[in-house]
Amino acid sequence: MSTPRRVEHQMTDKGYVPVYTTAVVEQPWADYTATEHDTWARLFRRQREILPGRACREFLDNLAALGMDDRAIPKFDDLNRHLGRATGWRLVGVEGLLPELTFFEHLAARQFPVTWWIRRPEQFDYISEPDLFHDLFGHVPLLMNPVFADYMQAYGAGGVRASGFGPESLAELTRLYWYTVEFGLIATPEGIRIYGSGIVSSKGESVHCLESDAPNRIGFDLKRVMRTRYRIDTYQKTYFVIDGFEDLFHATVDPDFAPIYRELAGHEPIPAGAVLPTDRVYHRGTGEGWLADGDV
């Protein structure tokens, strides 16, 4: 293990430029400052207050089962004991954003990379990259769910294979991760709920994705999702709704993706805010506040 560094995106005259790292490091828990523990505590309390009735039951139940609370930044070793017993996953500390293939390889090995450092107080409401709060609070609870845990491993293995198909296929697989793991919604008997980590770790998007009239909410369809652009700088224009974690697992693990990549090759990506005639529409968004450019 190397000495942990804090590897962050760099601001340039063209905006933030991603900086990648591949190092696996020990969590320097004893070195966290009182300010860093306080940042965790305030973020935790804020999300824990607004998520009941918005986040899915599986997320809330497993957040409690992991023993996370607002007293201090959790220790990876403590969480790993819970994860190991439940699904065989473990957390590994990283310094920042990983290259795609490295990230896929970790997931395929049932290892979830967690950025060891937490955002600064001035980044409390927004940070342009994953930090410790996003990774731990947003991602780890659902790794306790056996079906979702298997989906994540299968996604990682699929990513390793997709790296051999070229950049277009990798972009399509990235969209799948974005619209499920990061910004996914799920239909439940109580109504549509949140499971995506990018939403449950964000106060504003936790409310916006369910209660705003602006975004589309559309039933999940694998090929449709893989063709759909997304936003990295604002709330999403479209959210996709799965019927259950089992459906997500089978929709994305059962098919051979090679024919899907060939089928989608050469097709233009779908704009982030588009609604197609074939879509299963839960809500057609008004588009209020949408930016005209910037879809990726």
C-alpha positions, 0 to 999 in steps of 0.5 A: 500500500502507498501513502494516500494522496488526495487526487482531485480534478484540476480546474483549467480554462476549459473547466474541470479536467479529470485526473486519474489514479490507480493506487490502492491505499489504506484508509488513514482513519486516525488522520481525519480532522475534527472538521472532516468528521463534522462534514461527514456528520452534517451530510449524514444527518441531512440525507438521513432526514430527507430520504425516508419516503423517498429512498427505497426500503432496501437502501434504508434498511441496509444503511441501518444494518451497516451501522453507519451514523453521524458520530464519525467517518466510518472505518472501512474495516468495520463496513467490510465485516458486514459486507463480507458476511452479507454478500462477499464484497469488500471496500478498497481505499483509492485516491480518487477517480479510477480509469475505466478498466481499473474500475471494472476490474475491481467490481468484477472482483467484488471490490468497491473502490472508495475515495478515502478523502471527504469534500471540504466544507466549501464543497458541502453542497456540490463536488464535481467528483466522487468523494468518501461521502458519496462512495460510502453513503451512496453506494455501500448500503445496496452492496448488502443486497444480494441481487444488486451486489451480483449485478455490480459484479456482473457489470464489472465483468461486462466492463472488462469485456467491453474494453475490447470492443472500443470506445463507443461500446464503453460509452454505452456501458457507462450510460448504463451505470450512470442511469442505474447505479448512479441515478436510478429509480425503482417502482415499488408498491409505495410508489417510485423510490430512489436507489441511485447513489448520485441521488441518495447522496444529494439533498437537491436531487433527492427532491428534484428526481421525484417531485419536480415536474421538469425531468422525464421519468421513463421505464427502464429499457436496456438498449434505450438507456445505453443510447441515452446521453446524460448530464454531469453538471446539473440535475438529470433531464431523464430518470429511468425506472426499474421494476425491481432489482431482479429485473435489472439483474436479468435485463443486463446479465442474461443477454450477450452484449456483443450483438447489442454493441454491434446493433447499436454501432453507428446509431446516433445517441439519444439526447438526454431529455428526449421522449420516444414514442416507444417509451413507457412514460411515468412522467413527461417532463416540462423541461423547465430549467434545462440547458440546451447543450452539455449532454455527454 
